[in-house]
Amino acid sequence: MDDITAVVLGGGRGTRLYPLTKNRSKPAVPLAGNYRLIDVPVSNCINSDINRIYVLTQFNSASLNQHVSETYRFDSFSRGFVEVLAAEQTLSSSDWFQGTADAVRQVMPHLDNYRSKDVLILSGDHLYRMDYREFARHHRETGADITIAVYPVPRSKAPDLGILRADKKGWITEFMEKPRGGELAPMKTDTRSLGLSATEARKRPYLGSMGIYIFRAGALAECLGKNVSSIDFAREIIPDALRSMKVSAYVFDGYWEDIGTIRSFYDAHMELLAPVPKMNLFDADFPIYTHPRFLPGSKIRKAEIERSMINAGCIIDKATIRHSIIGLRSRIGTGAVIEDSFIFGADFYELERRRRKKGAIPLGIGPRTVIRRAVIDKNVRIGSGVILENKRKLKKYNDPEERFFVRDGIIVVPKSAVIPDRFRF
């Protein structure tokens, strides 16, 4: 694993996750009230003994840059690092990153400093736990130039993914981005030959690309240097490589979720509250690392809490919380009801004299407020007697004052928004 350098792609504008990406990049979006999405691939690397990690950032990157620099500091005597590489102007390029492949092309001089045998390329906005040691072992044992992590999916999910077709030995022979209709049938793979049972193979005959690649270093340089106008791995680099290189499929059959939309983000978090969640945050042998905050334990007075996750530093006063995640430093007032929601929390505590200021809406969720099926971003001020439950069952809505949005039926309150007392929606 000392011969592998990891590159985590920091993502683009993340428009489908708006307004959570209004002031931050996708990998910087909070996860489970305590982490950020970027912590997942970086932790997977650390747990897999990969200690040279570059994080490529560009859009709305300040929050992500700060989190990475404050969180991942290796021992002074270690050669490991987690380093942010922002888009920069050089003598060879004066442009921003134009796509995933172009981003890696532009940082190749930094990768060349370590002359790694292989380069691991990861997305910064997926939720999963993978031991990359097994991935690397498969890549090297097959002698592949490129190995792609694939996820077996049923026909219903295939149109949302890049689909790869592999032969019985696991060599990828064809790639199609988001196939539809008649394009689907020819892209089937006999997944029994790749380790699935006969029953599972019938249910999931398509191989979805996870956007996770291992390139032999020389193959990566060749792919990126051959056609400098190719800017995307999935749409251009991989299809072109299939013509001349050995491209292998590595089947991953654990939990994996692409957090690409508000609905997928919301559903993934609600699934974390299952009695035995598919993504287990309590795995001490394969932890997710994040920034240590040294917060006190949450203070709770006579609350009714059912199937929920309460993070550190919260102050909860006689509230009812059901099937919800309460993030760091959340303050929830007397008589509030929160159901099926994710409250991000706050970046700071508000002084009592500020909270008591006449006419001001204090930081947090006010007394007698009801919130259902919502995602509430950080540092939000929601007054007393507010009801946010989308009574009209709208699928999409934009508040004219941008105090809240509805996406896929989920209410989303953006960072630092203010909702006045007795507001109803």
Secondary structure, 3 states (H helix, E strand, C coil): CCCEEEEEECCCCCHHHCCCCCCCCHHHCEECCCEECCHHHHHHHHHCCCCEEEEEECCCCHHHHHHHHHHCCCCCCCCCEEEEEECCCCCCCCCCCCCHHHHHHHCHHHHHCCCCCEEEEEECCEEECCCHHHHHHHHHHHCCCEEEEEEEECCCCHHHCEEEEECCCCEEEEEEECCCHHHCHHHCCCHHHHCCCHHHHHHCCEEEEEEEEEEEHHHHHHHHHHCCCCCCHHHHHHHHHCCCCCEEEEECCCCEEECCCHHHHHHHHHHCCCCCCCCCCCCCCCCCCCCCCCCCCCEEECCEEECCEECCCCEEECCEEECCEECCCCEECCCCEEECCEECCCCCCCCHHHHCCCCCCCCEECCCCEEECEEECCCCEECCCCEECCCCCCCEEECCCCCCEEECCEEEECCCCEECCCCEC
